[in-house]
Amino acid sequence: MAQDEAVIGCTGVLLIGTRGTAGPGEVQVRVRGGTETFLAWSAEPLATGTPVLVIGSRGTRQVDVIAWTDPLDALNGEAGSAG
């Protein structure tokens, strides 16, 4: 299956938490001028509501994600400290 290159590097929020290698969750991603929903796979379990970054596409509306904290949020005072 061909990868969906447009979604790689996009951010989103988990609608259904992932279970790591035990199974996928569901993520809503901002892409192509709107939002789309994909099955989301991660190396470790991630909770519902976790902001994520799409790091890969498996084709057929499935993506690989990691937890994500936008570093620009620290500039707006939305995060504790920017490390």
N, C-alpha and C positions, 0 to 999 in steps of 0.2 A: 504494500500500500504506500502511496506517495505521502511524504511528510507535508504538513501544512506549515510552510516556512513563515507565513505572516503572523502566526500566533507565538512563535519563539521570541522570548524577550518581553512579552506582554505581562502585565500584572493582573491579578484578580483576587477573588475571595472564595474560600471554600464554602459551598452550600451544604455539602455533606462531607464530614471528615474522612480522611484517608485512613487505611489500616496498615500502612507500610506494605510489606511483601504479602500480607494476607488478603489484600484487595483494594480496589480503587474507591475514591470518593467522587464528588462532583464539584466542579469549579465554574464560576462565572467570570469570564475574561473580557476586558475592554479591548476590542480588536475591530479593525475595518470600519471605524466610525460608529460603532455600537457595542453591544454586549452579546456574547455567545456562551453557551454552556458546553462543557466537555467532561468526559470521564477523566479523573485526575489520579495519577499514580505518584507515590513518593517513597523514598527509601525507608523512612520511619513514619509512624502514625502522626497525623496532624489533625487538630481539632476543627470542628465546624467554626466558621468565622475567621480562620487564620488567613491573613494576607499572604499571597504566594506570588512567585515569579515562575513563569513557564520556561523550562530549560530544554525541553525537547518535545517533539511531536511523534506519536506512534502511528499517525494516520487514522482514518476512520473515527475522527472526533475524540481521540485519546491523547493526553499530554502527560509529560513528566513535570513535576513541580517541586519547589523548595520553599520553605518559609521565607518571607521577605519583609524587611523593614526599610521603607524608603528613606535614604539618608537625607533627602531634602526636607523631610518632616522635622528634623532637628533644627533646621534653620528657622522654621516657623514656630518653634517652641512646643511642638507637639510630642516630642520625645524627651526622655529624661536628660541624657547627655550623649553627645555624639562621639564619645570614645576618644 
